[in-house]
Amino acid sequence: MMWYGPCGIGSNYRWEGFVKDHRAPFLAAFPDRKGGNHYCRIGDGNYAAVSGWPSMTMTHQGPYLGVAPTGRALTLRVMDFYRCANGKIAENWVLLDYMDLMQQMGVDLIARSNALS
């Protein structure tokens, strides 16, 4: 499986890379996360897409992408696009609204970016 994530996480080859680079740090930071609000489901042949707004609710309980835990209740908007082959997920493109997530954690990525230029 190839997993294509957002900036800050990047892409991963195989399940092991996905767990190491995304899943484990995410679950450590948001251990109470609840998801599955993917009420939009589309499929055609070997392709599928799911989404929901918000897709997840959680509490920021551990460090994540350099941001110390805030204890804040957060939501996350997610869109997943899948390509399947031989009955398994071969590729997963994931759009995570990290601009909004970081804003909820008290980080303005646009202001931070402007300060660097």
HUBELSUL-V520530 format. One record per pair of residues at least 24 apart in sequence whose ideal C-beta (glycine too) atoms are under 7 Angstrom apart, sorted by the first residue. I is the first residue (numbers start at 1). GAP is how many residues later the second one is. D is the distance in whole Angstrom. If there is no record, write none. Layout:
i=I gap=GAP d=D
i=I gap=GAP d=D
This chain:
i=1 gap=88 d=5
i=1 gap=89 d=6
i=1 gap=90 d=7
i=1 gap=91 d=7
i=2 gap=89 d=5
i=3 gap=89 d=5
i=3 gap=91 d=7
i=4 gap=88 d=7
i=4 gap=89 d=5
i=4 gap=90 d=7
i=5 gap=89 d=5
i=5 gap=91 d=7
i=6 gap=89 d=7
i=6 gap=90 d=5
i=6 gap=92 d=5
i=8 gap=57 d=5
i=8 gap=90 d=6
i=25 gap=39 d=7
i=28 gap=34 d=5
i=29 gap=31 d=7
i=29 gap=32 d=7
i=29 gap=33 d=4
i=29 gap=34 d=6
i=29 gap=35 d=4
i=30 gap=28 d=4
i=30 gap=29 d=7
i=30 gap=30 d=7
i=30 gap=31 d=7
i=31 gap=30 d=6
i=32 gap=26 d=6
i=32 gap=27 d=5
i=33 gap=25 d=4
i=34 gap=24 d=7
i=46 gap=37 d=6
i=46 gap=38 d=5
i=46 gap=39 d=6
i=47 gap=35 d=7
i=47 gap=36 d=6
i=48 gap=34 d=5
i=49 gap=30 d=7
i=49 gap=31 d=7
i=49 gap=32 d=5
i=50 gap=30 d=5
i=51 gap=27 d=7
i=51 gap=28 d=4
i=52 gap=26 d=7
i=53 gap=24 d=5
i=60 gap=45 d=6
i=67 gap=38 d=5
i=67 gap=40 d=6
i=70 gap=35 d=5
i=70 gap=36 d=6
i=72 gap=32 d=6
i=72 gap=33 d=7
i=74 gap=27 d=6
i=74 gap=30 d=5
i=74 gap=31 d=7
i=76 gap=25 d=6
